[in-house]
Amino acid sequence: MRIIGLTGGIACGKSNVSDALRELGALIVDGDVLSRQVTAPGSDALPLLREAFGEGIFNADGTLNRRALGAIVFADEGERQRLNAIVQPLIRRRILEEIERARAEGAALCVLDMPLLYEEGLDSLCARVWCVSLPREEQLRRLMARDSFTREEAERRLQSQLPAEEKAARADVVIDTSGTIAETRAKIPALYRMELREEEGNP
């Protein structure tokens, strides 16, 4: 089984590429989904988050208020590191479990769809890394439109990740997502077939 990392800056269109790969038959391990699972009601992370950040990050029903937590951690690097120290080991454990599940199911291609692929050293699990890429101003515009962020809020989120240029420079495959969704999706089948040929030993 071939493991591919898929990463890129926030709001750069990674989910679009991931969806296209899923439709082609790849098994997707989605970091955002895993993050929600490890912080779901009853999870091990919630008591640790309550102890670290207080009751203000919780809704009245006891569920995690992600916007409130984001306001804290994206305004203070130390707080963001504290959050990552709690949730990232839990996410990594789930990633390894999902990789084994994919292998057991006979998947030819397993894609780690991870915004913090490089930041958390997850690229070491991958045969190759794909990175979605977008000019910074367009990235900001899309992020503000998608999440109703102010420019300041959007800037803070961009600053919490490795610069998009650095991610692209480190990646094996860079996918320009500045066009339409359809234009981006049209690029994926050939890249998918390339990875399958590599896995079969026929580059």
Contacts in CASP RR format, 6 or more apart in sequence:
PFRMAT RR
TARGET T0000
AUTHOR 0000-0000-0000
METHOD contacts of the structure
MODEL  1
MRIIGLTGGIACGKSNVSDALRELGALIVDGDVLSRQVTAPGSDALPLLR
EAFGEGIFNADGTLNRRALGAIVFADEGERQRLNAIVQPLIRRRILEEIE
RARAEGAALCVLDMPLLYEEGLDSLCARVWCVSLPREEQLRRLMARDSFT
REEAERRLQSQLPAEEKAARADVVIDTSGTIAETRAKIPALYRMELREEE
GNP
1 102 0 8 1.000
1 103 0 8 1.000
1 106 0 8 1.000
1 107 0 8 1.000
1 108 0 8 1.000
1 109 0 8 1.000
1 110 0 8 1.000
1 199 0 8 1.000
2 108 0 8 1.000
2 109 0 8 1.000
2 110 0 8 1.000
2 127 0 8 1.000
2 128 0 8 1.000
2 195 0 8 1.000
2 196 0 8 1.000
2 198 0 8 1.000
2 199 0 8 1.000
3 99 0 8 1.000
3 110 0 8 1.000
3 111 0 8 1.000
3 112 0 8 1.000
3 125 0 8 1.000
3 126 0 8 1.000
3 127 0 8 1.000
4 26 0 8 1.000
4 109 0 8 1.000
4 110 0 8 1.000
4 111 0 8 1.000
4 112 0 8 1.000
4 126 0 8 1.000
4 127 0 8 1.000
4 128 0 8 1.000
4 129 0 8 1.000
4 130 0 8 1.000
4 195 0 8 1.000
5 111 0 8 1.000
5 112 0 8 1.000
5 113 0 8 1.000
5 114 0 8 1.000
5 117 0 8 1.000
5 122 0 8 1.000
5 123 0 8 1.000
5 125 0 8 1.000
5 126 0 8 1.000
5 128 0 8 1.000
5 129 0 8 1.000
5 130 0 8 1.000
6 14 0 8 1.000
6 17 0 8 1.000
6 18 0 8 1.000
6 21 0 8 1.000
6 111 0 8 1.000
6 112 0 8 1.000
6 113 0 8 1.000
6 114 0 8 1.000
6 117 0 8 1.000
6 129 0 8 1.000
6 130 0 8 1.000
6 131 0 8 1.000
6 132 0 8 1.000
7 14 0 8 1.000
7 114 0 8 1.000
7 115 0 8 1.000
7 116 0 8 1.000
7 117 0 8 1.000
7 118 0 8 1.000
7 123 0 8 1.000
7 129 0 8 1.000
7 130 0 8 1.000
7 131 0 8 1.000
7 132 0 8 1.000
7 167 0 8 1.000
7 171 0 8 1.000
8 14 0 8 1.000
8 115 0 8 1.000
8 117 0 8 1.000
8 131 0 8 1.000
8 132 0 8 1.000
8 133 0 8 1.000
8 161 0 8 1.000
8 164 0 8 1.000
8 167 0 8 1.000
8 168 0 8 1.000
9 115 0 8 1.000
9 132 0 8 1.000
9 134 0 8 1.000
9 139 0 8 1.000
9 158 0 8 1.000
9 161 0 8 1.000
9 164 0 8 1.000
9 167 0 8 1.000
10 115 0 8 1.000
10 139 0 8 1.000
10 143 0 8 1.000
10 157 0 8 1.000
10 158 0 8 1.000
10 161 0 8 1.000
11 134 0 8 1.000
11 139 0 8 1.000
11 142 0 8 1.000
11 143 0 8 1.000
11 146 0 8 1.000
11 147 0 8 1.000
12 132 0 8 1.000
12 133 0 8 1.000
12 134 0 8 1.000
12 139 0 8 1.000
12 142 0 8 1.000
12 164 0 8 1.000
12 177 0 8 1.000
13 132 0 8 1.000
13 134 0 8 1.000
13 142 0 8 1.000
13 177 0 8 1.000
13 184 0 8 1.000
14 113 0 8 1.000
14 115 0 8 1.000
14 132 0 8 1.000
15 113 0 8 1.000
16 177 0 8 1.000
16 181 0 8 1.000
16 184 0 8 1.000
16 185 0 8 1.000
17 130 0 8 1.000
17 132 0 8 1.000
17 175 0 8 1.000
17 177 0 8 1.000
17 184 0 8 1.000
17 185 0 8 1.000
17 188 0 8 1.000
18 28 0 8 1.000
18 30 0 8 1.000
18 111 0 8 1.000
18 113 0 8 1.000
20 184 0 8 1.000
20 185 0 8 1.000
20 188 0 8 1.000
20 189 0 8 1.000
21 28 0 8 1.000
21 109 0 8 1.000
21 111 0 8 1.000
21 188 0 8 1.000
21 192 0 8 1.000
22 28 0 8 1.000
24 188 0 8 1.000
24 189 0 8 1.000
24 192 0 8 1.000
25 109 0 8 1.000
26 107 0 8 1.000
26 108 0 8 1.000
26 109 0 8 1.000
26 110 0 8 1.000
26 111 0 8 1.000
26 192 0 8 1.000
27 102 0 8 1.000
27 105 0 8 1.000
27 107 0 8 1.000
27 109 0 8 1.000
27 110 0 8 1.000
27 111 0 8 1.000
28 111 0 8 1.000
28 113 0 8 1.000
29 95 0 8 1.000
29 98 0 8 1.000
29 99 0 8 1.000
29 102 0 8 1.000
29 110 0 8 1.000
29 111 0 8 1.000
29 112 0 8 1.000
29 113 0 8 1.000
29 114 0 8 1.000
30 113 0 8 1.000
31 91 0 8 1.000
31 95 0 8 1.000
31 112 0 8 1.000
31 113 0 8 1.000
31 114 0 8 1.000
31 115 0 8 1.000
32 113 0 8 1.000
32 115 0 8 1.000
34 91 0 8 1.000
34 94 0 8 1.000
34 95 0 8 1.000
34 98 0 8 1.000
35 87 0 8 1.000
35 91 0 8 1.000
37 43 0 8 1.000
37 94 0 8 1.000
38 44 0 8 1.000
38 45 0 8 1.000
38 87 0 8 1.000
38 90 0 8 1.000
38 91 0 8 1.000
38 94 0 8 1.000
39 45 0 8 1.000
39 46 0 8 1.000
39 49 0 8 1.000
39 64 0 8 1.000
39 87 0 8 1.000
41 62 0 8 1.000
41 63 0 8 1.000
43 90 0 8 1.000
44 90 0 8 1.000
45 86 0 8 1.000
45 87 0 8 1.000
45 90 0 8 1.000
46 64 0 8 1.000
48 86 0 8 1.000
49 57 0 8 1.000
49 64 0 8 1.000
49 69 0 8 1.000
49 83 0 8 1.000
49 86 0 8 1.000
49 87 0 8 1.000
50 57 0 8 1.000
50 58 0 8 1.000
52 82 0 8 1.000
52 83 0 8 1.000
52 86 0 8 1.000
53 69 0 8 1.000
53 72 0 8 1.000
53 79 0 8 1.000
53 82 0 8 1.000
53 83 0 8 1.000
56 65 0 8 1.000
56 68 0 8 1.000
57 64 0 8 1.000
57 65 0 8 1.000
57 68 0 8 1.000
57 69 0 8 1.000
57 72 0 8 1.000
58 64 0 8 1.000
58 65 0 8 1.000
59 65 0 8 1.000
69 83 0 8 1.000
72 79 0 8 1.000
73 79 0 8 1.000
73 80 0 8 1.000
73 82 0 8 1.000
73 83 0 8 1.000
73 160 0 8 1.000
74 80 0 8 1.000
74 153 0 8 1.000
74 156 0 8 1.000
74 157 0 8 1.000
74 160 0 8 1.000
75 156 0 8 1.000
77 160 0 8 1.000
80 160 0 8 1.000
84 116 0 8 1.000
84 120 0 8 1.000
88 116 0 8 1.000
88 120 0 8 1.000
91 120 0 8 1.000
92 120 0 8 1.000
92 122 0 8 1.000
95 112 0 8 1.000
95 114 0 8 1.000
95 122 0 8 1.000
95 125 0 8 1.000
98 110 0 8 1.000
99 110 0 8 1.000
99 112 0 8 1.000
99 125 0 8 1.000
102 110 0 8 1.000
103 110 0 8 1.000
108 196 0 8 1.000
108 199 0 8 1.000
109 192 0 8 1.000
109 195 0 8 1.000
109 196 0 8 1.000
109 199 0 8 1.000
112 122 0 8 1.000
112 125 0 8 1.000
112 126 0 8 1.000
114 120 0 8 1.000
114 122 0 8 1.000
115 161 0 8 1.000
116 122 0 8 1.000
116 161 0 8 1.000
117 123 0 8 1.000
117 126 0 8 1.000
117 129 0 8 1.000
118 162 0 8 1.000
118 166 0 8 1.000
118 167 0 8 1.000
118 170 0 8 1.000
119 161 0 8 1.000
119 162 0 8 1.000
123 129 0 8 1.000
123 170 0 8 1.000
127 198 0 8 1.000
128 172 0 8 1.000
128 173 0 8 1.000
128 195 0 8 1.000
128 198 0 8 1.000
129 170 0 8 1.000
129 171 0 8 1.000
129 172 0 8 1.000
129 173 0 8 1.000
130 171 0 8 1.000
130 172 0 8 1.000
130 173 0 8 1.000
130 174 0 8 1.000
130 175 0 8 1.000
130 191 0 8 1.000
131 167 0 8 1.000
131 168 0 8 1.000
131 170 0 8 1.000
131 171 0 8 1.000
131 173 0 8 1.000
131 174 0 8 1.000
131 175 0 8 1.000
132 175 0 8 1.000
132 177 0 8 1.000
133 164 0 8 1.000
133 167 0 8 1.000
133 168 0 8 1.000
133 174 0 8 1.000
133 175 0 8 1.000
133 176 0 8 1.000
133 177 0 8 1.000
134 142 0 8 1.000
134 164 0 8 1.000
134 176 0 8 1.000
134 177 0 8 1.000
134 178 0 8 1.000
135 178 0 8 1.000
136 158 0 8 1.000
136 164 0 8 1.000
138 178 0 8 1.000
139 158 0 8 1.000
139 164 0 8 1.000
140 151 0 8 1.000
140 154 0 8 1.000
140 155 0 8 1.000
140 158 0 8 1.000
143 149 0 8 1.000
143 154 0 8 1.000
143 157 0 8 1.000
143 158 0 8 1.000
144 150 0 8 1.000
144 151 0 8 1.000
144 153 0 8 1.000
144 154 0 8 1.000
147 154 0 8 1.000
149 157 0 8 1.000
158 164 0 8 1.000
161 167 0 8 1.000
168 174 0 8 1.000
173 191 0 8 1.000
175 184 0 8 1.000
175 187 0 8 1.000
175 188 0 8 1.000
175 191 0 8 1.000
176 184 0 8 1.000
177 184 0 8 1.000
197 203 0 8 1.000
END
